[in-house]
Amino acid sequence: MDMKRMRRPQQPTTAPDPASEGALRASPTPPRLLRPWTAFLLLASLLVVGAILSRAQRSLSIDSFRAAARAGSVGAASGGLENDTFPSSRGPKDKLLHGLLAAGFDEQSCLSRYHSALYWKESPHLPSPYLLEKLRNYEALHKKCGPNTELYKKSVEQLKSGHGTRVTECSYVVWVSFSGLGNRMLSIASAFLYALLTNKVLLIDRGSDMDDLFCEPFPESSWLLPLDFPITKFGTFDIKTPESYGNMLKNKVISYSVDGTSPQSLPAYIYLHLSHDYGDRDKLFFCEDDQKFLRNVPWLLLRSNNYFVPSLFLIPAYEEELRQLFPEADTVFHHLGRYLFHPTNTVWGLITRYFQSYLAKADERVGIQIRVFETDTRPFQYVLDQILACSRKEKVLPDVSGQETVVSTPNVKSKAVLLTSLNNGYFEKVRNMYWEQPTATGEIISVHQPSHEGYQQTEKQMHNMKALAEMYLLSLTDVLVTSAWSTFGYVAQGLGGLQPWILYKPDNQTAPDPPCRRAMSIEPCFHAPPFYDCKAKKGIDTGALVPHVRHCEDMSWGLKLVNRA
């Protein structure tokens, strides 16, 4: 409160206007001066009234903010309001993503869950009613069978016995933590889709940092595998593990008939080795008859560094279900990624602070994701040449002018470039180019790089937090350029619903021509798909079986989903 207004009122030298509100009435005799104790009481009374009014106004403001937040019209960046630059100014947003997310979570415990929608552009891809129904049913199943429930405890006791039993109420897919963060996110989404299709419960091995990176996605239950889980040798699982599906088939430990039943007792669990180095027998996971058998196994432990969703679309038993779940076949990771992956408040603070500081006020945001698969970590000129050639050819960034000055109009357009790379050399060269020379169009270009870690440090917590923050920041851009083969870029394009320009992988350290091409869809690429006809039991081109599963732009043998014709 302004204390100057609390000074003792002075006697007016002229009579006030009687018509004015609150005017003092003229007195035939001059008023007496207030005694000191009377003035003190008056001052104290005014302070009390002021405090009450201030408290009421503050309470009203907080209540108004909370009501607006529930309606999805405001958001918080690191717990604060950013009304002048908040991206929700682009239009009203639906914090539940058209029903994709369940209501009822404590918003403060995970700000990103309901506030991400305020930063992303409105998606043209709506989740199908059947997907929404399936997710709500799954949430109920997870609550019934998840950690610390009686049914979970019963299933764990059965696992400890060393003998399996035909699935009754609850069966599980345990995702084993493995590989870099982008690969982990893609394989978790794949495992979750498989759980949806088979009515199994997904539990994830927290590894070194999963609980520090992501909030719980399911209401009233955890997706984290309890620390007292009886199987502890996840770190030793590989293609040679005796309990792997491929090795069990090879050694005739298991067998099954065409209806999926087994003449032998079921194993307590089966390890699914679906990593890039898996063998032919492991790949039988993608055959329909094998799926009939695996559905009966109560515990499946899955380790993968792949986005194996495209091959699930080639299993006849799941074809109709997947069509109903995803009428737009190329939106699987877009929807499941937004449903599953909510950064913790610590990571969300990294995202929102950077966005508000460097990106929010630009007319257009451009993301450039650089991944170089070379042992040498220094910046390469041919990579920079390719980035600039693609950006100029596809009008992502303007050319620079040869003139010393270019006259800018009052309504000059600004572009903020978010560049992510393990090396800062590319950032410095692009930034200096647009700093030292004006653009031919008069546009103002600012270039920003959140981090430059030098090399991938998968086991370091802060490294992974920064990686997750940068993937999300890339997903908030308007135009995206990504590097071939990079799961980092796949995650960003999927979360953002962005169809990127993909930089071709260079050969012989030479910039390719053309430098890039537009992606067919927003879906990631499955880098190691099987090429096997399960019925004919022979090799086949699995990228030519159905129109919505094609070979990837950046990896000729990979598979990716595109929209159905």
C-alpha positions in Angstrom: 0.0 0.0 0.0 1.3 3.5 -0.8 2.2 5.0 2.6 2.2 8.5 1.2 -1.6 8.3 1.1 -1.6 7.5 4.8 -0.3 10.9 5.9 -2.5 13.2 8.0 -5.0 15.0 5.6 -4.3 18.6 5.2 -7.0 21.3 5.6 -8.3 22.2 2.2 -7.4 25.8 1.1 -10.5 26.0 -1.2 -13.9 24.5 -0.9 -14.2 21.2 -2.8 -16.8 20.5 -5.5 -20.0 19.4 -3.6 -21.0 17.3 -6.6 -17.8 15.2 -6.6 -17.9 11.7 -5.1 -16.6 11.7 -1.5 -16.3 15.5 -1.3 -16.0 17.0 2.1 -19.0 19.2 3.0 -18.2 22.9 3.6 -18.2 23.8 7.3 -19.1 27.3 8.5 -16.3 27.0 11.0 -12.7 25.6 10.5 -12.4 22.0 11.6 -10.3 21.2 14.7 -7.0 19.4 14.3 -7.0 15.7 15.2 -5.4 14.8 18.5 -2.3 12.5 18.2 -4.0 9.4 19.6 -7.1 9.9 17.4 -4.8 10.2 14.3 -3.0 7.0 15.4 -6.4 5.1 15.6 -7.4 6.4 12.2 -4.1 5.3 10.7 -4.4 1.8 12.2 -7.9 1.4 11.0 -7.0 2.3 7.5 -4.1 -0.2 7.5 -6.4 -3.0 8.7 -9.0 -2.2 6.0 -6.2 -2.0 3.3 -4.8 -5.4 4.4 -8.3 -7.0 4.2 -8.9 -5.6 0.7 -5.5 -6.7 -0.5 -6.0 -10.2 0.8 -9.4 -10.4 -0.8 -8.0 -9.2 -4.1 -5.2 -11.7 -3.9 -7.5 -14.6 -3.1 -9.8 -13.6 -6.0 -6.8 -13.5 -8.3 -5.6 -17.0 -7.2 -9.1 -18.4 -7.5 -9.4 -16.9 -11.0 -6.1 -18.4 -12.1 -7.0 -21.8 -10.8 -10.4 -21.7 -12.6 -8.7 -20.6 -15.8 -6.1 -23.3 -15.4 -8.8 -25.9 -15.1 -10.3 -24.6 -18.2 -7.0 -24.8 -20.0 -6.7 -21.1 -20.8 -3.5 -20.3 -18.8 -0.4 -22.2 -17.8 2.6 -22.1 -15.6 6.2 -21.9 -16.6 8.3 -23.1 -13.6 5.2 -22.4 -11.4 4.8 -18.8 -12.6 2.5 -16.9 -15.0 3.9 -15.7 -18.3 0.8 -13.8 -19.5 2.6 -11.6 -22.0 4.5 -14.3 -23.9 2.6 -17.4 -23.1 2.0 -19.5 -26.2 -1.7 -20.1 -25.3 -2.3 -16.7 -27.0 -2.4 -18.7 -30.3 -5.8 -19.9 -29.3 -7.7 -21.9 -26.7 -6.2 -25.2 -25.9 -7.7 -28.5 -24.6 -5.5 -29.6 -21.7 -6.8 -33.2 -22.0 -5.8 -33.4 -25.7 -9.4 -34.2 -26.8 -9.8 -36.9 -24.2 -6.5 -38.6 -24.7 -5.4 -37.8 -21.1 -7.4 -38.8 -18.0 -8.6 -36.1 -15.7 -8.2 -36.1 -12.0 -4.4 -36.0 -11.5 -2.8 -33.5 -9.1 -1.7 -30.8 -11.5 1.1 -29.4 -9.3 2.8 -32.7 -8.9 3.3 -32.9 -12.7 2.8 -29.6 -14.4 3.7 -30.9 -17.9 0.7 -33.3 -18.0 -1.9 -30.6 -18.5 0.3 -27.7 -19.5 2.0 -29.2 -22.5 -1.1 -28.6 -24.6 -0.6 -24.9 -24.0 2.8 -25.0 -25.7 2.2 -27.4 -28.6 0.4 -26.2 -31.7 -3.2 -27.5 -32.0 -2.9 -31.0 -33.5 -5.0 -31.8 -36.6 -4.9 -35.4 -35.5 -7.7 -36.3 -33.1 -7.6 -39.6 -31.2 -10.3 -42.1 -32.2 -13.2 -42.8 -29.8 -12.1 -46.4 -29.7 -8.6 -45.4 -28.6 -10.0 -43.3 -25.8 -12.2 -46.2 -24.7 -9.2 -48.6 -24.9 -7.1 -46.2 -22.8 -9.7 -45.9 -20.1 -10.2 -49.6 -19.9 -6.4 -50.1 -19.7 -6.2 -47.6 -16.8 -8.8 -49.7 -15.0 -6.8 -52.8 -15.7 -3.6 -51.2 -14.5 -5.2 -50.1 -11.3 -6.5 -53.6 -10.7 -3.3 -55.4 -11.5 -0.6 -52.9 -10.9 2.1 -52.8 -8.2 1.1 -53.4 -4.6 -2.3 -54.9 -5.5 -3.3 -58.3 -4.3 -3.4 -59.6 -7.9 0.1 -58.3 -8.6 1.4 -60.0 -5.4 -0.3 -63.3 -6.4 1.3 -63.1 -9.9 4.8 -62.4 -8.3 4.4 -65.4 -6.1 3.6 -67.5 -9.1 6.7 -66.1 -10.8 8.9 -67.0 -7.8 7.7 -70.6 -8.0 9.5 -71.1 -11.3 6.4 -72.4 -13.0 4.0 -70.6 -15.2 0.3 -70.9 -15.3 -2.2 -70.1 -18.1 -3.1 -66.4 -17.9 -6.2 -65.6 -15.8 -6.9 -62.1 -14.6 -3.5 -60.3 -14.9 -0.5 -60.8 -17.1 2.4 -58.5 -17.6 4.9 -57.0 -20.1 8.0 -55.8 -18.3 10.0 -53.3 -20.3 13.8 -53.6 -19.6 15.7 -50.3 -19.6 18.2 -50.2 -22.4 20.0 -47.8 -24.8 19.8 -44.0 -25.3 16.8 -42.0 -24.2 15.2 -41.6 -27.7 15.4 -45.4 -28.3 14.0 -46.0 -24.8 10.9 -43.7 -25.5 10.3 -45.4 -28.8 10.5 -48.9 -27.4 8.3 -48.1 -24.4 5.6 -46.8 -26.8 5.9 -50.0 -28.8 5.7 -52.1 -25.7 2.6 -50.2 -24.5 0.8 -50.7 -27.8 1.6 -54.4 -27.5 0.2 -54.4 -24.0 -3.0 -52.7 -25.3 -3.4 -55.3 -28.0 -2.9 -58.2 -25.7 -4.6 -57.0 -22.5 -1.4 -57.1 -20.6 -0.1 -54.6 -18.0 3.0 -52.6 -18.8 5.6 -52.2 -16.1 8.9 -50.4 -16.7 12.3 -51.1 -15.3 13.3 -47.7 -13.9 17.0 -48.2 -14.8 19.1 -45.3 -13.5 16.8 -42.4 -14.1 13.4 -43.2 -15.6 11.5 -42.0 -12.5 13.5 -38.7 -12.6 12.6 -38.0 -16.2 8.9 -38.9 -16.4 5.7 -38.6 -14.3 3.4 -41.5 -13.8 1.1 -41.8 -16.8 -1.7 -43.9 -15.3 -4.0 -42.7 -12.6 -3.9 -44.1 -9.1 -1.2 -46.7 -9.9 2.5 -46.8 -10.8 4.0 -48.1 -14.0 7.4 -48.5 -12.3 8.5 -52.0 -11.6 8.9 -52.4 -7.8 12.4 -52.5 -6.6 11.8 -55.9 -4.9 10.9 -57.6 -8.2 12.4 -61.2 -8.0 14.3 -61.0 -11.3 17.3 -58.8 -11.0 19.6 -59.8 -13.8 18.2 -57.4 -16.4 21.7 -56.1 -17.1 22.8 -59.5 -18.4 20.0 -60.0 -20.8 21.1 -60.3 -24.4 20.7 -62.5 -27.5 22.4 -65.4 -25.7 20.1 -65.5 -22.6 18.7 -69.0 -22.2 15.3 -67.7 -21.3 14.9 -65.7 -24.5 12.1 -66.8 -26.8 14.4 -67.6 -29.7 16.7 -69.8 -27.5 13.7 -71.5 -25.9 12.4 -72.4 -29.3 15.8 -73.5 -30.5 16.4 -75.7 -27.5 12.8 -77.1 -27.6 12.2 -75.9 -24.1 8.8 -74.7 -25.3 6.5 -75.7 -28.1 2.9 -75.0 -29.0 0.1 -76.0 -31.3 -1.7 -73.9 -33.9 -4.2 -72.6 -31.3 -1.5 -71.4 -29.1 -1.7 -74.1 -26.4 1.4 -75.9 -25.2 1.7 -79.6 -24.4 4.4 -78.6 -21.9 4.0 -76.5 -18.8 4.4 -72.8 -19.4 7.6 -71.2 -18.3 7.4 -68.7 -15.4 8.5 -66.0 -17.8 9.9 -65.5 -21.3 12.5 -62.9 -22.3 11.7 -61.2 -25.6 15.0 -60.0 -27.2 13.8 -57.5 -29.8 17.0 -55.4 -30.1 18.8 -54.6 -33.3 20.9 -57.8 -33.1 18.0 -60.2 -32.6 18.0 -63.6 -34.4 15.6 -65.3 -36.8 13.9 -67.2 -34.0 13.5 -64.0 -31.9 11.8 -62.4 -34.9 9.1 -65.1 -34.8 7.6 -62.8 -32.2 5.9 -61.0 -35.1 4.2 -64.2 -36.4 0.5 -64.7 -35.6 0.8 -68.3 -34.3 3.6 -67.3 -32.0 1.4 -64.5 -30.7 -1.3 -66.9 -29.8 1.1 -68.7 -27.6 2.8 -65.7 -26.1 -0.6 -64.3 -25.0 -0.8 -67.2 -22.5 2.5 -66.4 -20.9 1.9 -64.5 -17.6 5.3 -62.6 -17.6 7.0 -61.3 -20.7 10.3 -59.4 -20.2 11.0 -57.2 -23.2 14.3 -55.6 -24.1 14.4 -53.4 -27.3 16.0 -50.3 -28.7 13.6 -50.3 -31.6 10.3 -48.7 -32.6 8.7 -52.1 -33.6 5.2 -50.8 -34.1 5.1 -51.1 -37.9 5.6 -54.8 -37.7 2.7 -55.1 -35.3 0.5 -53.7 -38.1 1.5 -56.7 -40.2 0.2 -59.3 -37.8 -3.3 -60.4 -39.1 -4.8 -60.9 -35.7 -4.2 -57.3 -34.7 -5.1 -55.7 -38.1 -8.7 -54.8 -37.3 -8.0 -53.7 -33.8 -5.3 -51.4 -35.0 -7.5 -49.9 -37.7 -10.1 -49.0 -35.1 -7.5 -47.6 -32.7 -5.7 -45.6 -35.3 -7.8 -44.8 -38.4 -4.9 -42.5 -39.3 -2.1 -45.1 -39.2 0.6 -42.6 -39.1 -0.4 -41.1 -35.7 0.5 -44.0 -33.3 3.5 -42.4 -31.6 1.9 -39.0 -31.8 -0.9 -40.1 -29.6 0.8 -42.7 -27.4 3.9 -40.5 -26.9 1.7 -37.6 -25.7 -0.2 -40.0 -23.5 2.8 -41.6 -21.9 5.6 -39.2 -21.6 5.1 -36.3 -19.2 8.4 -34.7 -18.1 8.9 -34.3 -14.4 8.7 -30.8 -12.9 12.5 -30.5 -12.9 12.6 -31.2 -16.7 9.5 -29.2 -17.3 11.3 -26.2 -15.8 14.2 -26.6 -18.2 11.7 -26.7 -21.1 9.6 -23.7 -20.1 12.4 -21.4 -18.9 14.2 -21.9 -22.2 11.1 -21.5 -24.3 10.0 -18.3 -22.6 13.5 -16.8 -22.7 14.5 -17.5 -26.3 11.7 -18.8 -28.4 8.3 -17.5 -27.3 8.3 -14.1 -28.9 9.4 -15.2 -32.4 7.0 -15.1 -35.3 8.2 -18.5 -36.4 10.2 -21.2 -34.6 12.6 -23.5 -36.6 14.1 -26.6 -35.1 17.3 -28.1 -36.5 18.4 -31.4 -35.0 21.9 -32.5 -35.9 23.2 -36.0 -35.2 26.5 -37.1 -36.7 27.4 -40.8 -36.6 31.2 -40.3 -36.6 33.7 -41.2 -33.9 35.3 -37.8 -34.4 33.3 -35.2 -32.4 34.5 -32.1 -34.1 32.1 -30.2 -36.4 32.3 -31.1 -40.1 32.1 -28.6 -42.9 30.2 -31.0 -45.1 27.5 -31.4 -42.4 27.1 -27.6 -42.2 27.0 -27.3 -46.0 24.2 -29.9 -46.1 22.2 -28.2 -43.3 22.4 -24.8 -45.1 21.7 -26.3 -48.5 18.5 -28.0 -47.2 17.4 -24.9 -45.2 17.7 -22.6 -48.2 16.4 -25.0 -50.8 13.2 -25.7 -48.8 12.8 -22.1 -47.7 13.3 -23.0 -44.1 15.8 -20.2 -43.6 16.6 -17.2 -45.8 19.8 -16.5 -47.7 22.1 -13.8 -46.4 22.5 -10.7 -48.4 25.8 -9.6 -50.0 24.9 -6.0 -49.0 26.3 -4.4 -45.9 22.8 -3.3 -44.9 19.3 -4.2 -45.8 16.4 -1.9 -45.1 14.0 -3.6 -42.7 10.3 -2.8 -42.7 8.5 -2.0 -39.4 6.7 -5.4 -39.6 9.8 -7.4 -40.1 9.4 -11.1 -39.4 11.5 -12.8 -36.8 12.6 -16.4 -36.8 14.1 -18.2 -33.7 16.2 -21.2 -34.7 16.6 -23.9 -32.1 19.6 -26.0 -32.9 20.4 -29.2 -31.0 23.7 -31.0 -31.3 26.3 -32.6 -29.1 28.8 -30.1 -30.6 28.5 -26.3 -30.5 30.5 -25.7 -33.7 27.5 -25.8 -36.0 25.6 -23.4 -33.8 28.4 -20.9 -33.7 28.8 -20.9 -37.5 25.1 -20.5 -38.2 24.7 -17.8 -35.5 27.7 -15.9 -36.8 26.5 -16.1 -40.4 23.2 -14.4 -39.5 24.8 -12.0 -37.0 27.6 -10.8 -39.4 25.3 -10.5 -42.5 21.7 -9.3 -43.0 19.2 -11.6 -44.6 18.1 -11.1 -48.1 14.5 -11.0 -47.0 15.0 -8.6 -44.1 14.0 -11.2 -41.6 15.6 -11.2 -38.2 17.2 -14.6 -37.4 18.2 -15.6 -33.9 20.0 -18.9 -33.2 20.0 -20.8 -29.9 21.5 -24.0 -28.6 20.5 -25.2 -25.1 23.4 -27.5 -24.5 26.5 -29.1 -26.2 27.5 -32.2 -24.2 30.3 -33.3 -26.5 29.3 -36.9 -26.7 26.3 -39.1 -25.7 26.3 -39.9 -21.9 23.4 -42.2 -21.6 23.9 -43.1 -17.9 24.2 -39.5 -16.6 21.0 -38.1 -15.2 21.4 -34.4 -16.1 22.5 -35.4 -19.6 19.3 -37.3 -20.1 17.2 -34.5 -18.5 18.7 -32.0 -21.0 18.1 -34.5 -23.9 14.5 -34.9 -22.9 14.1 -31.1 -22.6 15.6 -30.6 -26.1 13.4 -33.2 -27.7 10.3 -31.4 -26.2 11.6 -28.0 -27.3 12.1 -29.3 -30.9 8.5 -30.5 -30.8 7.3 -27.0 -30.0 8.7 -25.6 -33.3 6.8 -24.7 -36.4 9.2 -26.2 -38.9 11.6 -29.1 -38.2 14.8 -30.4 -39.9 16.1 -33.7 -38.5 19.1 -36.0 -39.1 18.7 -39.4 -40.7 18.6 -42.5 -38.4 18.2 -40.3 -35.3 15.7 -41.5 -32.7 16.1 -38.1 -31.0 14.5 -36.5 -34.1 11.9 -39.2 -34.4 10.6 -38.4 -30.8 10.5 -34.7 -31.5 8.6 -35.0 -34.7 6.1 -37.5 -33.2 5.4 -35.5 -30.1 5.0 -32.3 -32.1 3.0 -33.8 -35.0 5.6 -32.4 -37.4 6.5 -33.7 -40.8 10.2 -32.8 -40.9 12.7 -32.3 -43.6 15.1 -35.2 -43.2 18.8 -34.7 -43.9 20.1 -37.7 -45.8 23.0 -39.6 -44.2 26.2 -38.4 -45.9 28.5 -40.9 -47.6 32.3 -40.5 -47.7 32.1 -37.2 -45.8 30.4 -35.5 -48.7 27.2 -33.5 -48.5 24.5 -35.4 -50.5 22.6 -33.8 -53.3 19.7 -33.4 -52.8 20.5 -32.6 -49.2 17.1 -33.6 -47.7 13.6 -34.6 -48.4 10.2 -34.2 -46.7 9.2 -37.1 -44.5 6.2 -39.2 -45.7 4.6 -39.1 -42.2 5.2 -38.0 -38.6 6.0 -41.6 -37.5 9.4 -42.9 -36.5 11.3 -45.6 -38.5 11.7 -49.2 -37.3 15.4 -49.7 -38.0 15.5 -53.5 -37.8 12.3 -55.1 -39.1 12.0 -58.8 -39.9 11.7 -59.8 -43.6 9.8 -63.0 -43.2 6.6 -64.5 -44.4 5.3 -66.4 -41.4 2.8 -68.5 -43.4 5.0 -69.3 -46.4 8.1 -69.5 -44.0 10.3 -67.7 -46.4 11.9 -64.2 -46.9 9.7 -61.4 -48.2 9.8 -57.6 -48.5 7.6 -56.6 -45.6 7.7 -53.0 -46.9 5.5 -54.0 -49.8 2.7 -55.9 -48.2 0.2 -53.2 -47.2 0.0 -49.6 -48.4 0.3 -48.1 -44.9 3.7 -49.8 -44.1 6.5 -48.6 -46.3 10.2 -48.3 -46.3 11.7 -45.3 -44.5 13.1 -42.3 -46.3 16.3 -42.3 -44.3 16.9 -46.0 -44.0 16.0 -48.1 -47.1 15.5 -51.3 -45.2 13.6 -49.8 -42.3 9.8 -49.7 -42.0 7.5 -46.8 -41.1 3.8 -46.2 -41.0 2.1 -43.8 -43.4 -1.6 -42.8 -43.6 -3.9 -45.3 -45.3 -4.8 -44.3 -48.8 
